[in-house]
Amino acid sequence: MKIPITDENKKTNEESENRVNTSENQKEQEISSNDKNKDSYGEDRSQEELLSEYKEQLQRVQAEFINYRKRIEKERKNDFFTAKGILILYLLPVLDDFERLFEHYKGKNQCSLDEVEMIYNNLKKILSEQELTEIEDENCEFDPNYHEAIGIVETNAENDDRVMEVIQKGYKLGDKLLRPSRVRVGKYSEAKDEVQKDSDK
């Protein structure tokens, strides 16, 4: 015997199905929420624990990046001073000694300058082959990138801020500065020039 389906029965069945669907959706949301709070080992983790772990990971990444940046900066600073650069830097005083020797014995018979000069030229040739070049200082303007001022010389307006005397030669290795030239720089004093003109009258 068939039971007649009334509108009330239909309504009851729909409400029952809705309750079942709602219950299933709630279970799915709970499962999804629990999955989010589980780590790779399947253990339950609170949001505070996860946040703390992510924070530690971020701090480790930041520390590694800072160390990497410091290492790169240090390598850049030391890059120029390769074995070749250090060797040449140690040899520069030899050039200085030779030049002082020439100045001391010039015009005297105690030393054969020809023989010493031959050694000097050989040494310069070796260094030149390694891309060592002298900084051109004669008749040039003072450049703080290549010159180290160790004194001033009073001069006229034309020679103001120009290299007047080279105390120690400077050198470049390739296109990089190896040692700046130590020079005396010309300085013009307009006030002193006016006083001199007045005294000449």
C-alpha positions in Angstrom: 0.0 0.0 0.0 1.4 3.3 -1.1 1.6 6.2 1.4 0.4 9.3 -0.3 3.1 12.1 -0.4 1.7 15.3 0.9 3.3 18.8 0.9 4.0 18.4 4.5 5.9 15.2 4.0 7.9 16.9 1.2 8.8 19.7 3.4 9.9 17.3 6.2 12.2 15.4 3.8 13.8 18.6 2.4 14.5 19.8 6.0 16.1 16.5 6.8 18.3 16.6 3.7 19.3 20.1 4.5 20.4 19.1 8.0 22.4 16.3 6.6 24.1 18.5 4.0 24.8 21.2 6.6 26.3 18.6 9.0 28.5 17.2 6.2 29.7 20.7 5.2 30.6 21.5 8.9 32.6 18.2 9.1 34.5 19.1 5.9 35.3 22.6 7.2 36.6 21.1 10.4 38.7 18.6 8.5 40.1 21.4 6.3 40.8 23.6 9.3 42.6 20.7 11.1 44.7 20.0 8.0 45.9 23.6 7.9 47.1 23.3 11.5 49.1 20.1 10.9 52.8 20.0 10.0 54.5 17.6 7.7 54.4 14.9 10.4 50.6 15.2 10.7 50.8 16.6 14.2 48.3 19.2 15.3 49.8 22.7 15.5 48.3 25.9 17.0 48.4 29.1 15.0 50.9 30.5 17.6 53.3 27.7 17.0 53.0 28.0 13.2 53.5 31.8 13.5 56.6 31.3 15.7 58.0 28.7 13.3 57.5 31.0 10.2 59.1 33.8 12.2 62.2 31.7 12.9 62.5 30.7 9.3 62.2 34.3 8.2 64.9 35.3 10.7 67.2 32.6 9.4 66.7 33.7 5.8 67.4 37.3 6.8 70.6 36.3 8.7 71.8 34.2 5.7 71.2 37.2 3.4 73.0 39.6 5.6 76.0 37.3 5.9 76.0 36.8 2.1 75.9 40.6 1.5 78.8 41.1 4.0 80.8 38.4 2.2 80.2 39.9 -1.2 81.2 43.4 0.0 84.4 42.0 1.6 85.2 40.2 -1.6 84.7 43.4 -3.6 87.0 45.3 -1.4 89.7 42.6 -1.5 89.2 41.8 -5.2 91.7 44.3 -6.4 94.4 43.2 -4.0 95.1 39.9 -5.8 98.4 38.1 -5.6 99.6 40.2 -8.6 98.6 43.5 -6.9 100.2 42.6 -3.6 103.5 41.6 -5.3 103.7 44.8 -7.2 102.9 46.8 -4.1 105.9 45.2 -2.3 108.1 46.0 -5.3 107.3 49.7 -5.5 109.8 50.6 -2.7 112.5 49.1 -5.0 111.6 51.7 -7.6 111.7 54.4 -5.0 115.2 53.3 -3.8 116.5 53.3 -7.4 115.3 56.8 -8.0 116.8 58.0 -4.8 120.1 56.3 -5.8 120.1 58.1 -9.1 119.6 61.4 -7.5 122.3 60.9 -4.9 125.0 59.7 -7.3 124.2 61.8 -10.3 127.4 63.5 -11.6 129.6 61.4 -9.3 132.1 58.6 -10.0 131.5 56.4 -7.0 128.8 54.4 -8.7 128.2 53.2 -12.3 124.8 54.6 -13.0 124.6 52.8 -16.3 124.7 49.4 -14.7 122.2 50.3 -12.0 120.0 52.0 -14.6 120.0 48.8 -16.6 118.6 46.9 -13.5 116.1 49.6 -13.0 114.9 49.5 -16.6 114.6 45.7 -16.4 112.5 46.0 -13.3 110.2 48.6 -14.9 109.8 46.4 -17.9 108.7 43.5 -15.8 106.2 45.6 -14.0 105.0 47.3 -17.2 104.3 43.8 -18.6 102.0 43.3 -15.6 100.1 46.5 -16.6 101.8 48.8 -14.1 101.8 52.4 -15.3 102.9 55.7 -13.7 100.4 58.4 -13.0 101.1 61.4 -15.2 101.6 64.2 -12.8 103.6 66.9 -14.7 101.7 70.0 -15.6 98.4 68.6 -14.5 95.6 69.7 -12.2 95.4 68.2 -8.7 93.1 65.2 -8.7 92.2 63.8 -5.3 91.4 60.5 -7.0 95.0 60.1 -8.0 97.0 62.5 -5.8 97.7 62.8 -2.1 98.5 66.4 -1.2 101.3 66.6 1.5 102.0 70.3 1.1 101.3 73.5 -0.8 103.4 75.9 -2.8 102.5 79.5 -3.2 102.2 80.3 -6.8 100.5 82.6 -9.4 96.9 82.4 -10.5 97.8 80.2 -13.6 99.2 77.4 -11.4 96.5 77.5 -8.7 95.5 74.0 -7.7 98.0 72.3 -10.0 100.7 69.8 -9.1 103.9 71.7 -8.6 106.2 69.0 -7.2 106.0 65.2 -7.1 107.4 63.8 -3.8 106.5 60.1 -4.5 105.2 58.8 -7.8 101.8 57.2 -8.0 101.0 54.0 -10.0 98.0 52.3 -11.5 97.5 48.6 -12.2 95.5 48.4 -15.3 92.8 51.1 -14.9 92.8 50.8 -11.1 94.7 53.0 -8.7 97.5 51.1 -6.9 99.1 54.0 -5.1 98.3 57.7 -5.3 101.1 60.3 -6.1 102.3 62.3 -3.1 102.5 65.8 -4.3 102.8 69.5 -3.4 100.0 71.6 -4.8 100.2 75.2 -6.0 97.9 77.7 -4.2 97.3 81.2 -5.3 96.5 83.9 -2.7 94.8 86.9 -4.3 95.1 88.9 -1.1 98.9 88.3 -0.9 99.2 89.1 -4.6 97.6 92.5 -4.0 99.9 93.2 -1.1 102.9 92.3 -3.3 101.6 94.7 -6.1 101.2 97.5 -3.5 104.7 97.0 -2.2 106.1 97.1 -5.8 104.6 100.5 -6.4 
